[in-house]
């Protein structure tokens, strides 16, 4: 049997060390919400990175992570701390065994001020579409 994983690692600058500490509270709330879902969200790990002045959050998967939960968290932080500009991340879908559909990935960019998606790409199905004569547009 194959196991499927989603891997990512990214930073979010929340402006101040005080905001970073408050972000941990937001993270705990979001994690508690995810634990009540059926099935529970895989979530992600979060830590404050002192080498960036204590205002950068490092978000990453443990064994596997939930990109949608990560996006929800970033949007909450953006609204709570008045963040602006663009933020994005990329992730990889992997598999513990060779499977034809076991590998792919995505990248997602959001406008922090509005919470709107600026652009995204998802490779699931892209290769098959192009091989079937498509141009690769989603």
N, CA and C atoms as a LAMMPS dump frame, in Angstrom:
ITEM: TIMESTEP
0
ITEM: NUMBER OF ATOMS
414
ITEM: BOX BOUNDS ff ff ff
-5.0000000000000000e+02 5.0000000000000000e+02
-5.0000000000000000e+02 5.0000000000000000e+02
-5.0000000000000000e+02 5.0000000000000000e+02
ITEM: ATOMS id mol type element x y z
1 1 1 N 0.839 -1.177 0
2 1 2 C 0 0 0
3 1 3 C 0.886 1.243 0
4 2 1 N 0.48 2.24 -0.742
5 2 2 C 1.244 3.483 -0.834
6 2 3 C 0.704 4.518 0.145
7 3 1 N 1.593 5.343 0.652
8 3 2 C 1.216 6.476 1.482
9 3 3 C 1.467 7.747 0.689
10 4 1 N 0.545 8.7 0.777
11 4 2 C 0.639 9.957 0.048
12 4 3 C 0.944 11.091 1.019
13 5 1 N 1.776 12.037 0.58
14 5 2 C 2.234 13.124 1.442
15 5 3 C 2.161 14.452 0.703
16 6 1 N 1.949 15.524 1.455
17 6 2 C 2.027 16.887 0.927
18 6 3 C 3.074 17.621 1.747
19 7 1 N 4.1 18.139 1.065
20 7 2 C 5.221 18.804 1.738
21 7 3 C 5.299 20.272 1.355
22 8 1 N 5.556 21.122 2.35
23 8 2 C 5.793 22.539 2.098
24 8 3 C 6.617 23.13 3.231
25 9 1 N 7.223 24.26 2.959
26 9 2 C 7.999 25 3.938
27 9 3 C 8.048 26.448 3.465
28 10 1 N 7.555 27.378 4.292
29 10 2 C 7.486 28.771 3.869
30 10 3 C 7.521 29.696 5.085
31 11 1 N 7.748 30.979 4.816
32 11 2 C 7.803 32.003 5.86
33 11 3 C 6.691 33.024 5.646
34 12 1 N 6.248 33.629 6.75
35 12 2 C 5.319 34.752 6.699
36 12 3 C 5.821 35.809 7.67
37 13 1 N 6.053 37.014 7.163
38 13 2 C 6.474 38.13 7.998
39 13 3 C 5.219 38.798 8.552
40 14 1 N 5.054 38.78 9.879
41 14 2 C 3.876 39.371 10.511
42 14 3 C 4.181 40.733 11.13
43 15 1 N 5.338 41.302 10.832
44 15 2 C 5.644 42.688 11.195
45 15 3 C 6.367 42.915 12.496
46 16 1 N 5.929 42.269 13.574
47 16 2 C 6.545 42.507 14.883
48 16 3 C 6.607 41.203 15.678
49 17 1 N 7.51 41.118 16.658
50 17 2 C 7.523 39.948 17.538
51 17 3 C 6.208 39.791 18.312
52 18 1 N 5.551 40.904 18.645
53 18 2 C 4.267 40.824 19.344
54 18 3 C 3.208 40.168 18.456
55 19 1 N 3.21 40.523 17.183
56 19 2 C 2.284 39.882 16.242
57 19 3 C 2.598 38.398 16.105
58 20 1 N 3.866 38.059 16.111
59 20 2 C 4.254 36.65 15.995
60 20 3 C 3.725 35.859 17.194
61 21 1 N 3.833 36.434 18.387
62 21 2 C 3.313 35.755 19.582
63 21 3 C 1.796 35.605 19.481
64 22 1 N 1.112 36.63 19.007
65 22 2 C -0.347 36.56 18.826
66 22 3 C -0.695 35.533 17.748
67 23 1 N 0.154 35.406 16.725
68 23 2 C -0.087 34.431 15.662
69 23 3 C -0.097 33.011 16.21
70 24 1 N 0.693 32.752 17.236
71 24 2 C 0.676 31.425 17.858
72 24 3 C -0.703 31.126 18.45
73 25 1 N -1.349 32.139 19.027
74 25 2 C -2.707 31.957 19.54
75 25 3 C -3.688 31.67 18.4
76 26 1 N -3.558 32.395 17.3
77 26 2 C -4.411 32.155 16.129
78 26 3 C -4.203 30.736 15.597
79 27 1 N -2.949 30.316 15.585
80 27 2 C -2.606 28.962 15.128
81 27 3 C -3.26 27.905 16.019
82 28 1 N -3.189 28.093 17.328
83 28 2 C -3.79 27.124 18.255
84 28 3 C -5.302 27.046 18.053
85 29 1 N -5.945 28.183 17.832
86 29 2 C -7.389 28.198 17.572
87 29 3 C -7.709 27.452 16.289
88 30 1 N -6.964 27.737 15.234
89 30 2 C -7.192 27.074 13.95
90 30 3 C -6.93 25.573 14.058
91 31 1 N -5.915 25.189 14.803
92 31 2 C -5.602 23.765 14.99
93 31 3 C -6.728 23.052 15.729
94 32 1 N -7.292 23.713 16.728
95 32 2 C -8.412 23.119 17.463
96 32 3 C -9.625 22.942 16.553
97 33 1 N -9.863 23.925 15.685
98 33 2 C -10.97 23.808 14.731
99 33 3 C -10.734 22.629 13.791
100 34 1 N -9.503 22.483 13.306
101 34 2 C -9.166 21.395 12.384
102 34 3 C -9.296 20.03 13.01
103 35 1 N -9.063 19.947 14.313
104 35 2 C -9.137 18.653 15.01
105 35 3 C -10.569 18.154 15.115
106 36 1 N -11.546 19.049 15.015
107 36 2 C -12.944 18.64 15.13
108 36 3 C -13.547 18.243 13.791
109 37 1 N -12.817 18.438 12.696
110 37 2 C -13.329 18.068 11.379
111 37 3 C -13.296 16.557 11.209
112 38 1 N -14.1 16.075 10.277
113 38 2 C -14.127 14.638 10
114 38 3 C -13.86 14.412 8.526
115 39 1 N -12.69 13.936 8.14
116 39 2 C -11.543 13.589 8.983
117 39 3 C -10.81 14.846 9.45
118 40 1 N -10.028 14.719 10.519
119 40 2 C -9.29 15.883 11.022
120 40 3 C -8.278 16.387 9.997
121 41 1 N -8.062 17.695 10.003
122 41 2 C -7.071 18.298 9.113
123 41 3 C -5.677 17.82 9.5
124 42 1 N -4.823 17.629 8.495
125 42 2 C -3.419 17.295 8.767
126 42 3 C -2.69 18.485 9.383
127 43 1 N -3.175 19.689 9.089
128 43 2 C -2.569 20.884 9.66
129 43 3 C -1.157 21.131 9.17
130 44 1 N -0.365 21.755 10.025
131 44 2 C 1.03 22.07 9.722
132 44 3 C 1.713 22.482 11.015
133 45 1 N 3.019 22.568 10.987
134 45 2 C 3.805 23.021 12.134
135 45 3 C 4.106 24.505 11.984
136 46 1 N 4.244 25.191 13.115
137 46 2 C 4.516 26.622 13.114
138 46 3 C 5.534 26.938 14.19
139 47 1 N 6.492 27.801 13.856
140 47 2 C 7.423 28.309 14.864
141 47 3 C 7.829 29.726 14.492
142 48 1 N 8.269 30.472 15.503
143 48 2 C 8.783 31.826 15.295
144 48 3 C 10.28 31.705 15.086
145 49 1 N 10.787 32.354 14.063
146 49 2 C 12.201 32.226 13.717
147 49 3 C 13.009 33.426 14.219
148 50 1 N 13.807 33.234 15.273
149 50 2 C 14.555 34.343 15.86
150 50 3 C 15.589 34.966 14.925
151 51 1 N 16.12 34.204 13.984
152 51 2 C 17.129 34.777 13.095
153 51 3 C 16.555 35.852 12.182
154 52 1 N 15.219 35.981 12.126
155 52 2 C 14.568 37.03 11.342
156 52 3 C 13.97 38.106 12.254
157 53 1 N 14.524 38.258 13.435
158 53 2 C 14.06 39.285 14.353
159 53 3 C 12.781 38.925 15.094
160 54 1 N 12.401 37.652 15.058
161 54 2 C 11.215 37.211 15.783
162 54 3 C 9.901 37.611 15.148
163 55 1 N 9.941 38.112 13.908
164 55 2 C 8.695 38.527 13.25
165 55 3 C 8.333 37.654 12.052
166 56 1 N 9.128 36.621 11.798
167 56 2 C 8.847 35.674 10.716
168 56 3 C 8.333 34.373 11.303
169 57 1 N 7.252 33.873 10.721
170 57 2 C 6.711 32.569 11.104
171 57 3 C 7.173 31.549 10.083
172 58 1 N 7.668 30.428 10.567
173 58 2 C 8.057 29.327 9.68
174 58 3 C 6.949 28.294 9.736
175 59 1 N 6.339 28.037 8.602
176 59 2 C 5.235 27.087 8.503
177 59 3 C 5.676 25.951 7.594
178 60 1 N 5.43 24.717 8.044
179 60 2 C 5.904 23.561 7.292
180 60 3 C 5.087 22.337 7.683
181 61 1 N 5.201 21.299 6.862
182 61 2 C 4.528 20.053 7.197
183 61 3 C 5.348 19.282 8.221
184 62 1 N 4.698 18.349 8.873
185 62 2 C 5.393 17.418 9.76
186 62 3 C 5.731 16.199 8.917
187 63 1 N 4.801 15.326 8.736
188 63 2 C 4.952 14.196 7.814
189 63 3 C 4.221 14.526 6.523
190 64 1 N 3.071 15.146 6.678
191 64 2 C 2.278 15.653 5.569
192 64 3 C 1.511 16.845 6.098
193 65 1 N 1.145 17.774 5.229
194 65 2 C 0.477 18.983 5.683
195 65 3 C -0.763 19.297 4.86
196 66 1 N -1.493 20.309 5.297
197 66 2 C -2.741 20.723 4.676
198 66 3 C -2.578 22.133 4.106
199 67 1 N -2.353 22.253 2.788
200 67 2 C -2.173 23.579 2.19
201 67 3 C -3.37 24.509 2.396
202 68 1 N -4.583 23.977 2.357
203 68 2 C -5.762 24.821 2.546
204 68 3 C -5.792 25.401 3.963
205 69 1 N -5.42 24.61 4.947
206 69 2 C -5.359 25.088 6.332
207 69 3 C -4.297 26.178 6.45
208 70 1 N -3.177 26.01 5.77
209 70 2 C -2.114 27.017 5.765
210 70 3 C -2.637 28.331 5.184
211 71 1 N -3.336 28.269 4.068
212 71 2 C -3.892 29.48 3.446
213 71 3 C -4.881 30.153 4.393
214 72 1 N -5.73 29.381 5.055
215 72 2 C -6.678 29.951 6.02
216 72 3 C -5.936 30.693 7.126
217 73 1 N -4.862 30.089 7.619
218 73 2 C -4.086 30.708 8.693
219 73 3 C -3.452 32.017 8.225
220 74 1 N -2.856 32.017 7.042
221 74 2 C -2.214 33.223 6.523
222 74 3 C -3.25 34.337 6.347
223 75 1 N -4.427 33.993 5.86
224 75 2 C -5.48 34.998 5.703
225 75 3 C -5.921 35.558 7.055
226 76 1 N -5.999 34.715 8.073
227 76 2 C -6.351 35.192 9.418
228 76 3 C -5.281 36.143 9.943
229 77 1 N -4.024 35.774 9.752
230 77 2 C -2.93 36.645 10.195
231 77 3 C -2.97 37.973 9.436
232 78 1 N -3.206 37.922 8.144
233 78 2 C -3.252 39.143 7.334
234 78 3 C -4.341 40.081 7.836
235 79 1 N -5.524 39.525 8.122
236 79 2 C -6.631 40.346 8.611
237 79 3 C -6.33 40.881 10.014
238 80 1 N -5.801 40.043 10.872
239 80 2 C -5.526 40.425 12.272
240 80 3 C -4.449 41.495 12.367
241 81 1 N -3.418 41.409 11.528
242 81 2 C -2.268 42.297 11.656
243 81 3 C -2.184 43.358 10.56
244 82 1 N -3.191 43.433 9.702
245 82 2 C -3.197 44.443 8.639
246 82 3 C -2.076 44.257 7.627
247 83 1 N -1.759 43.007 7.307
248 83 2 C -0.68 42.741 6.362
249 83 3 C -1.112 43.11 4.941
250 84 1 N -0.155 43.561 4.151
251 84 2 C -0.417 43.909 2.754
252 84 3 C 0.653 43.291 1.875
253 85 1 N 0.465 43.403 0.575
254 85 2 C 1.407 42.847 -0.385
255 85 3 C 0.979 41.444 -0.776
256 86 1 N 1.861 40.78 -1.451
257 86 2 C 1.591 39.417 -1.899
258 86 3 C 2.384 38.423 -1.066
259 87 1 N 1.785 37.264 -0.873
260 87 2 C 2.443 36.163 -0.186
261 87 3 C 2.115 34.893 -0.953
262 88 1 N 3.073 33.997 -1.001
263 88 2 C 2.816 32.736 -1.686
264 88 3 C 3.687 31.617 -1.171
265 89 1 N 3.324 30.425 -1.599
266 89 2 C 4.096 29.242 -1.24
267 89 3 C 3.877 28.189 -2.306
268 90 1 N 4.72 27.187 -2.27
269 90 2 C 4.557 26.05 -3.167
270 90 3 C 4.616 24.772 -2.346
271 91 1 N 3.995 23.731 -2.887
272 91 2 C 4.038 22.46 -2.186
273 91 3 C 4.184 21.32 -3.166
274 92 1 N 4.631 20.2 -2.635
275 92 2 C 4.848 19.006 -3.444
276 92 3 C 3.966 17.882 -2.927
277 93 1 N 3.341 17.188 -3.841
278 93 2 C 2.602 15.966 -3.511
279 93 3 C 3.507 14.802 -3.867
280 94 1 N 3.748 13.942 -2.9
281 94 2 C 4.642 12.813 -3.12
282 94 3 C 3.972 11.525 -2.657
283 95 1 N 4.612 10.429 -2.986
284 95 2 C 4.066 9.123 -2.676
285 95 3 C 5.209 8.22 -2.216
286 96 1 N 4.899 7.316 -1.299
287 96 2 C 5.927 6.435 -0.742
288 96 3 C 6.309 5.315 -1.708
289 97 1 N 5.504 5.111 -2.741
290 97 2 C 5.775 4.064 -3.719
291 97 3 C 5.559 4.641 -5.106
292 98 1 N 6.179 4.055 -6.111
293 98 2 C 5.963 4.559 -7.466
294 98 3 C 4.509 4.361 -7.904
295 99 1 N 3.825 5.439 -8.144
296 99 2 C 2.444 5.426 -8.621
297 99 3 C 2.336 6.438 -9.749
298 100 1 N 1.585 6.125 -10.772
299 100 2 C 1.447 7.041 -11.9
300 100 3 C 0.805 8.36 -11.496
301 101 1 N -0.075 8.339 -10.518
302 101 2 C -0.744 9.569 -10.091
303 101 3 C -0.236 10.065 -8.742
304 102 1 N 0.932 9.618 -8.328
305 102 2 C 1.397 9.883 -6.973
306 102 3 C 2.25 11.117 -6.776
307 103 1 N 2.496 11.894 -7.829
308 103 2 C 3.418 13.017 -7.701
309 103 3 C 2.846 14.242 -8.404
310 104 1 N 3.065 15.383 -7.83
311 104 2 C 2.581 16.626 -8.416
312 104 3 C 2.936 17.772 -7.503
313 105 1 N 2.228 18.852 -7.699
314 105 2 C 2.5 19.99 -6.845
315 105 3 C 1.642 21.17 -7.207
316 106 1 N 1.91 22.271 -6.512
317 106 2 C 1.122 23.468 -6.701
318 106 3 C 1.899 24.665 -6.184
319 107 1 N 1.47 25.837 -6.606
320 107 2 C 1.94 27.101 -6.045
321 107 3 C 0.719 28.009 -5.952
322 108 1 N 0.661 28.82 -4.909
323 108 2 C -0.507 29.653 -4.66
324 108 3 C -0.028 31.021 -4.171
325 109 1 N -0.566 32.099 -4.733
326 109 2 C -0.229 33.463 -4.329
327 109 3 C -1.521 34.179 -3.947
328 110 1 N -1.504 34.843 -2.783
329 110 2 C -2.667 35.623 -2.36
330 110 3 C -2.268 37.071 -2.102
331 111 1 N -3.238 37.955 -2.244
332 111 2 C -3.093 39.359 -1.88
333 111 3 C -3.446 39.443 -0.396
334 112 1 N -2.485 39.789 0.432
335 112 2 C -2.703 39.793 1.876
336 112 3 C -3.758 40.812 2.312
337 113 1 N -3.862 41.937 1.602
338 113 2 C -4.814 42.973 1.993
339 113 3 C -6.258 42.542 1.76
340 114 1 N -6.497 41.778 0.692
341 114 2 C -7.869 41.396 0.344
342 114 3 C -8.183 39.936 0.639
343 115 1 N -7.156 39.114 0.771
344 115 2 C -7.36 37.68 0.95
345 115 3 C -7.696 36.961 -0.345
346 116 1 N -7.684 37.683 -1.448
347 116 2 C -8.03 37.103 -2.742
348 116 3 C -6.831 36.378 -3.356
349 117 1 N -7.121 35.318 -4.098
350 117 2 C -6.082 34.609 -4.834
351 117 3 C -5.638 35.466 -6.011
352 118 1 N -4.333 35.677 -6.142
353 118 2 C -3.758 36.405 -7.275
354 118 3 C -3.524 35.433 -8.422
355 119 1 N -2.929 34.285 -8.097
356 119 2 C -2.641 33.266 -9.108
357 119 3 C -2.368 31.946 -8.407
358 120 1 N -2.605 30.863 -9.119
359 120 2 C -2.265 29.545 -8.602
360 120 3 C -2.106 28.594 -9.771
361 121 1 N -1.348 27.552 -9.522
362 121 2 C -1.163 26.501 -10.509
363 121 3 C -1.186 25.177 -9.75
364 122 1 N -1.807 24.182 -10.358
365 122 2 C -1.915 22.859 -9.75
366 122 3 C -1.628 21.848 -10.849
367 123 1 N -0.651 20.986 -10.627
368 123 2 C -0.217 20.114 -11.714
369 123 3 C -1 18.816 -11.842
370 124 1 N -1.902 18.512 -10.908
371 124 2 C -2.685 17.291 -11.01
372 124 3 C -3.537 17.353 -12.276
373 125 1 N -3.332 16.441 -13.164
374 125 2 C -4.08 16.397 -14.417
375 125 3 C -3.453 17.195 -15.542
376 126 1 N -2.53 18.098 -15.226
377 126 2 C -1.914 18.938 -16.246
378 126 3 C -1.182 18.104 -17.292
379 127 1 N -0.338 17.186 -16.86
380 127 2 C 0.443 16.38 -17.787
381 127 3 C -0.469 15.569 -18.698
382 128 1 N -1.469 14.917 -18.141
383 128 2 C -2.391 14.121 -18.953
384 128 3 C -3.11 14.996 -19.976
385 129 1 N -3.491 16.197 -19.564
386 129 2 C -4.174 17.119 -20.47
387 129 3 C -3.286 17.499 -21.657
388 130 1 N -2.038 17.841 -21.372
389 130 2 C -1.118 18.229 -22.446
390 130 3 C -0.817 17.03 -23.358
391 131 1 N -0.621 15.859 -22.775
392 131 2 C -0.365 14.67 -23.596
393 131 3 C -1.552 14.311 -24.479
394 132 1 N -2.769 14.662 -24.029
395 132 2 C -3.964 14.419 -24.807
396 132 3 C -4.228 15.506 -25.846
397 133 1 N -3.288 16.465 -25.968
398 133 2 C -3.415 17.492 -26.984
399 133 3 C -3.846 18.841 -26.476
400 134 1 N -4.094 18.981 -25.175
401 134 2 C -4.457 20.28 -24.604
402 134 3 C -3.241 21.18 -24.495
403 135 1 N -3.494 22.424 -24.127
404 135 2 C -2.389 23.377 -24.012
405 135 3 C -1.894 23.55 -22.576
406 136 1 N -2.485 22.832 -21.631
407 136 2 C -2.029 22.89 -20.252
408 136 3 C -2.74 23.929 -19.416
409 137 1 N -3.682 24.691 -20.028
410 137 2 C -4.465 25.646 -19.214
411 137 3 C -5.392 24.891 -18.288
412 138 1 N -5.549 25.425 -17.091
413 138 2 C -6.44 24.776 -16.11
414 138 3 C -7.884 24.9 -16.523
